[in-house]
Amino acid sequence: MQITPSQVSGRTARQVVVRPVLGESPLRAREAAAQLALPYHPVSRSDDIELVVGETSAWLETAGLKVAIRFDSAAMLHRRHGGQNELLGRAVGVKNDRHPVVFDATGGLGRDAFVLADLGCRVTLCEQTPALAWLLQDAILCAQVSRYDAVRDAVERMTVCSGQSEAQSLHAATVIYIDPMFPERKKAAAVKKEAMMLQYLSASHDGGESLMAWAWQQAIDRIVVKRPLKAPVLGERKASFTLSGKSVRFDVFVRNAHSTSVQQ
Ligand SMILES: C[S@@+](CC[C@H](N)C(=O)[O-])C[C@H]1O[C@@H](n2cnc3c(N)ncnc32)[C@H](O)[C@@H]1O
């Protein structure tokens, strides 16, 4: 994966700096700062968002808020068996003998991408925030040596791409998955914390409209959009069908030209 410094227009994201973990070799932190063209700060300062990089660990941190990505954490292993996975799988079109190739246009913390990879899909995750794309790539490398077979197996199907999804022209994917940021309500504290970090990091905050416009221009079979239950549909077109869970729904847009190859 090639990671380039963020050059996105519109709203300015908060500056990220890289710092090493106290008492560990600073080598990896220095390398990450150079690769991302981010300032390297050996010591913590309260105002920054820090990409903290240790010898074998890494996380994002600001003002006591810490967010790490671990695909074999207890929470992720628990999520492997959650009911929403089935819904996401159905929305994307997973069947016993069918595992669509997915382009996840809003990579974030890679949760949904991991679920899809765990269901057997090949997934490219695109993330516009370079530090987050770096963290996703690092999490995949860590998970490649996880003690859990299923985790190692799933991350083999995940690839990270750094930058804005709209810059990509898709040929191999059959499904585009979009999970734009939306105001968080009634969420568990841990989820709020992660959402807050993503908001701090995000440079573009158009609610997904430009992604939807771009997605319709790609040669894919379907677009799946994750929405809060009561949010309006993204874009101008009606969804082909919707799958609703307890707190979110998936709006599925099936391309007519390919409708013989995609079925709910
Ligand atoms: C709500 S989060 C996605 C969470 C993700 N589905 C997960 O399971 O962790 C949205 C993410 O999409 C990223 N994003 C938003 N617009 C983007 C774009 N145009 N291209 C690439 N990434 C984008 C944001 O930086 C943010 O990290």
The ligand as a MOL file (V3000), in Angstrom:
LIG
                    3D

  0  0  0     0  0            999 V3000
M  V30 BEGIN CTAB
M  V30 COUNTS 27 29 0 0 0
M  V30 BEGIN ATOM
M  V30 1 C -18.2480 5.8610 9.6740 0
M  V30 2 S -16.5780 5.5880 9.2430 0 CHG=1
M  V30 3 C -16.6110 3.9740 8.5480 0
M  V30 4 C -16.5340 2.9030 9.5780 0
M  V30 5 C -16.2670 1.5490 8.9800 0
M  V30 6 N -17.4040 1.0970 8.1920 0
M  V30 7 C -15.9560 0.5480 10.0580 0
M  V30 8 O -16.5960 -0.5220 10.0900 0
M  V30 9 O -15.0330 0.8000 10.8510 0 CHG=-1
M  V30 10 C -16.3100 6.5540 7.8170 0
M  V30 11 C -14.8390 6.5640 7.3640 0
M  V30 12 O -14.8180 6.8390 5.9790 0
M  V30 13 C -13.7610 7.7060 5.6980 0
M  V30 14 N -14.1560 8.4300 4.4730 0
M  V30 15 C -15.1510 9.3380 4.3290 0
M  V30 16 N -15.2400 9.7760 3.0710 0
M  V30 17 C -14.2710 9.1030 2.3820 0
M  V30 18 C -13.8570 9.1280 1.0190 0
M  V30 19 N -14.4570 9.9370 0.1550 0
M  V30 20 N -12.8390 8.3120 0.6460 0
M  V30 21 C -12.2260 7.5130 1.5510 0
M  V30 22 N -12.5660 7.4660 2.8650 0
M  V30 23 C -13.5850 8.2480 3.2730 0
M  V30 24 C -13.6510 8.5960 6.9140 0
M  V30 25 O -12.3480 9.1690 7.0010 0
M  V30 26 C -13.9580 7.6190 8.0280 0
M  V30 27 O -12.7910 7.0270 8.5110 0
M  V30 END ATOM
M  V30 BEGIN BOND
M  V30 1 1 1 2
M  V30 2 1 2 3
M  V30 3 1 2 10
M  V30 4 1 3 4
M  V30 5 1 4 5
M  V30 6 1 5 6
M  V30 7 1 5 7
M  V30 8 2 7 8
M  V30 9 1 7 9
M  V30 10 1 10 11
M  V30 11 1 11 12
M  V30 12 1 11 26
M  V30 13 1 12 13
M  V30 14 1 13 14
M  V30 15 1 13 24
M  V30 16 1 14 15
M  V30 17 1 14 23
M  V30 18 2 15 16
M  V30 19 1 16 17
M  V30 20 1 17 18
M  V30 21 2 17 23
M  V30 22 1 18 19
M  V30 23 2 18 20
M  V30 24 1 20 21
M  V30 25 2 21 22
M  V30 26 1 22 23
M  V30 27 1 24 25
M  V30 28 1 24 26
M  V30 29 1 26 27
M  V30 END BOND
M  V30 END CTAB
M  END
